[in-house]
Amino acid sequence: MAKSSTERAPAVAGKKASKPVNPIINLYLIAYNWASFAGWSYVLIQTVRTLVATGGDYTKVYGVVGDQLVWVQTAAVLEILHSLFGLVKSPVGTTAMQVASRLLLVWGICTLFPLPEVRHYWGFTTMTIAWCITECIRYAYYALNLVNMGPSFLVWCRYTFFYILYPVGAGSEAIEIYQALPFAHTIHPGYYYFLVAMLCIYPPGFFVMYTHMIGQRKRYLGPAKAKKSQ
């Protein structure tokens, strides 16, 4: 998933102090993160309301939140620009790949194939819920860090919920791509093989991201961190 990390490292004795933060950029990033939080929260609420109102009928979810999901995810393209122009410390290449993988799902799968097998499949609903929870936590975490507020429960959520959300999200993404395969030839034969290649990339890509987050959890919630905070 795309990251727009804005945490600042404290100055260390004997080393050059970190560059002062531009208040205008800081205000923009706060607004961006809260706006993103609001967008993902809206999609999550609408998804849950639809499931409750229809007795769990996941085939109705895309019709309610499909368009909103496309645009709230597309807005994350700004995070590539944030990295490119140095507004945040996230690597440009990593951010671009993470955003591109999401855009493939919303534009190259769900929008390109307006079919029940893709849009009304249960994988779309589980993918949407996993994305929404992940992003609500992430954007709230970033926004609060920008004003030097980092509630411990939010840190715990960010570095614990991924144990479930990552497998559900990545698995649902792969399922949605698989559901589109039978129809990919209607676009172009090359697109079919591109999607097959993407499916082959998912297992190792998931392993790298999952183990990275496990390492991050140890860094932020491990025994050493707990002892330091006491």
N, C-alpha and C positions, 0 to 999 in steps of 0.2 A: 504494500500500500504506500501511497505517496506520503511523503513526510515534508513538513515545512518547519523544521526545528528552529526555534528562536531562542533557545537557552544560551545565556552568556556565561563564559567561564570567568571566574574571579581572577583578579590580578594576583600574580605570585611574586613574592619578594625576589629581587634580583633579575626579574624578567620584565620585559616591556608590557605595560598595562594594555588591556584590550581597548580597541577603538571605541570612543564614545558613541552611544546610540543616537541616531537622528530622531528627535521626538515626532516629526511628521511621519517618518517611515514606521516608527513604533505604533503610532495611532492608526495608521493604515492597516498594519498587520493585525492589530487588535480587532478592528472593524471587519477585516476579511475573515478572521477565524470565527468570530461570533456570527457573522452572516452565514458562513458555511455550517456552523453548528445548528443554526435555525433551519436552514434548508434540509439538512439530514434529519433533524428532529421531526419536521413536518412530514417527510416521506415515511418515517417510522410510525408516527401516530396514525397516518392515513392507512398504512398497511395493516396495523393491528386492528383499527376500527373496521376495516373491510372484512378481515377474517372473523371478527366477533359478530358482525352484522349478518354474515352469510353462513355462520355455523362452521367456519373453517374451510370455506370453498376457495382454495388458492387460485382457481382459474379466473377469479374476478379481480385479482390484485393488479395485474398489469394495466387493465383498463382504467384503474383509479390513479395509480402512481407512475405509470410507465413514462409519460412525458416529463414529469417532474424529476424523476430519477436521471433521465438523460441529461437534463440541463444542470442539475446540481453536481453531477459528476463531471460534466464538461467544464464547469467553472474551475475545476482543479488544474486546468491547463495553466492558470495563473501561477501555480506553484513552480512550474518549470521556469517561468520568467523571474520569479522571486529568487530562485537559485542562480539563474544566469546572470542577473544583475547584482548579486551579492546581498540581497535583502535578508537572506537567511543562509545558514551554513550548510544546508543539505547539498550533496554532490549533484550536479546537473544531470549526469548520465543516469544515475540511480533513480532520481526523481522522474525523469522523462520516461524511463522504462516502466516504472510503477504506474504512472498516469496512463501511458499508452495501453497497458494491459487492461485497464478498466474501460478505456474508450473503445477497445475492440469489442468488449461485451455489450456496451450500451448502443454503439453505432454499428459495429460490424456483425453483430449477432441479432440483438433484439429489435433494432430498427430496420436492418437490412432484410430480415426474414419475418414479416408480419404474419406468422403462422401459429396456430394453436399449439403445435408441437414444441415451439420455442417459447412463445410469450405466456402460454397458459400452463406450462409444465411446472411442477412443484419446485424444480430447481431455481426458477426465477424468484419465487417467494423467499426461499431460504437464503439465496444469495443477497437479496435486497435487505433482509433483516440483519444478516451478518455484517454487511457493509454499513448499514445505518448505525448499529450499536458501536461498531469500531470507530466510525468517524465522529460520532457525537462525543465519545470519550476523548478522542485525539484532539479535536478542535477546542474543546473546553480546556483540556490540559495545556495546549499551546497558548490560548488566550489568557489564562490565569497566570501562566509563567511570565508573560510579557509585563504584568503588573506586580511581579514578585510575589505571587500567591500560588501555592501549589498544595492544595489539600491532600493529606496523606491517603484518604480513601480513593481519590481520583488517580493518584500514582499507583495505588494497589490495583485498581480496576484496569488501568492501561497495561500493566505488566502481569496481569493474571487472566483476564478474560480472553486473551489471544489463544490460550490453550484450547478453547472450544471454538471461538469465532474464526480463527485461521483455517482449521480443517473444514468447517462448515462452509465458509466463504469460498475457499479455493476449490473444494470439491463440487460445490454448486456451479461455479464458473466453468469447470471442466465438463460438467454434465450438460450445461447449456450449449457449449461448443459442440459437444457430441450430438446433441439433438439437432443441431443445424447442419451437420455433415451431409445427410441425404439430399439436402437441397442446395448445397454449395456449388454443385456443377452447373446449376442454372445461372449462376453469376459468372463463373469462369472455372475451367478445370484447375487452373493454378491456385484458385482460392481454396479449393477443396484440400489440396496438398499443403497449403499454408496452414489451414486449420488443424490438419493432422500433425504437422510439425509443432504447432502450439501445444497440442495435447501431449506430445512427447516431452516437451520442455517443462510441463507443469510439475511432475514428480520431483526432479532435481531442484527446480526453482522453489518449490514449496519447502523442501528440506533445508535449503540455504536460509530462507526467511524465517522458518520456524526455529531453527537452532540459533539464529541471530537473536531472536526475541527471547529465547531462553537465557542466552548470555546477558542480554540487557536486563532481564529480571533479576539475575544474580547480582548485577552491578547496582541496581537501584533498590532492591528489596532483600538482598543477601545479608548474612550475619554481620559482615563488616560494616555495611551501611547502617544497620540497626544499632550497632555499638557506637558508631560515630554520632548518631542523632541523640543518644542518651545524654 
